[in-house]
Structures are given as C-alpha cells and as structure tokens.
C-alpha cells in the first residue's frame, strides 16, 4: 500500500502526539469507514500507557482521514484521542 502525507497531516500528527508509523498501521490494519466529502476514515486503538498533556492514559485512538488517488492513499488529517 502506497501512502503519501499531506503537509497538514504531518503537522497534526506531530502536534497531537502520534507517529507516521502509527498512521500507516491504522491505514493497513484499522477499521475503515466512509467519511464526508468522498473521503475514507480509518480507526485503530493503540496501547499507550503514558502521559499526554499532564494526564495519564492507557490507550490512544487514531482516526486517519484520507483519499484514494490512483494507487495510493493521501493522508489529509489525523485526529488522536486519549483514554
């Protein structure tokens, strides 16, 4: 699977505490669902067991929104939730 990252998505990954490796894993192994504007969403939970913004969390969930362009996915944005 070929994956490209829009510059916006790279900024969001960094500021929200994720990694590009987690995004790739979400795309390849996560739950896929339809999203607005012809986009596709992918969701996957990860074990975290760490601190984020001063709070302790056991897990984090990545939601990746992408569009299919030819034979590759273009990652547009990433939302990360901690719980």
C-alpha positions in Angstrom: 0.0 0.0 0.0 1.5 3.4 -1.1 0.8 6.2 1.3 1.6 9.9 1.0 1.2 12.6 3.7 -0.3 16.0 3.0 1.8 18.7 4.9 -1.3 19.4 7.0 -1.4 15.8 8.2 2.2 15.8 9.2 1.7 18.9 11.4 -1.4 17.3 13.0 0.4 14.0 13.7 3.2 15.9 15.5 1.0 18.3 17.5 -1.4 15.6 18.6 1.2 13.1 19.8 1.2 10.4 17.0 3.8 9.0 14.7 3.8 8.3 10.9 4.3 4.6 11.7 1.0 4.6 13.8 -0.8 6.3 10.8 0.5 3.6 8.4 -0.5 0.9 10.9 -4.0 2.5 11.1 -4.4 2.5 7.4 -3.2 -1.1 6.9 -4.8 -2.7 9.9 -7.5 -0.4 11.2 -11.3 -0.3 10.8 -12.3 1.5 7.6 -15.4 3.7 7.4 -16.9 6.2 4.9 -16.4 9.9 5.7 -17.7 13.2 4.4 -16.8 14.7 1.0 -15.8 11.3 -0.5 -13.1 10.7 2.0 -12.3 7.4 3.8 -11.7 7.2 7.5 -9.6 4.6 9.3 -9.7 4.0 13.1 -7.4 2.0 15.3 -6.7 1.8 19.1 -3.1 1.6 20.4 -1.8 0.8 23.9 -0.3 4.0 25.2 0.4 3.7 29.0 1.8 7.2 29.1 1.2 10.8 29.8 -0.3 13.3 27.4 -0.7 17.0 28.4 -0.2 16.1 32.1 -2.7 13.3 32.3 -2.1 9.5 32.4 -3.8 7.4 29.7 -3.8 3.7 29.0 -4.8 3.9 25.3 -4.9 6.2 22.3 -7.1 6.1 19.2 -6.1 7.3 15.8 -8.6 8.4 13.2 -7.0 9.0 9.9 -8.9 10.7 7.0 -7.6 10.0 3.5 -8.5 10.0 -0.2 -7.5 7.4 -2.7 -5.6 8.8 -5.6 -4.7 6.3 -8.3 -2.9 3.5 -6.4 -2.1 5.4 -3.2 -3.7 6.9 -0.2 -3.2 10.6 0.5 -3.5 11.2 4.2 -5.3 14.5 4.8 -5.6 14.8 8.6 -5.2 12.7 11.8 -7.3 13.0 15.0 -5.9 11.4 18.1 -8.0 10.7 21.2 -6.6 9.5 24.6 -8.5 7.4 27.1 
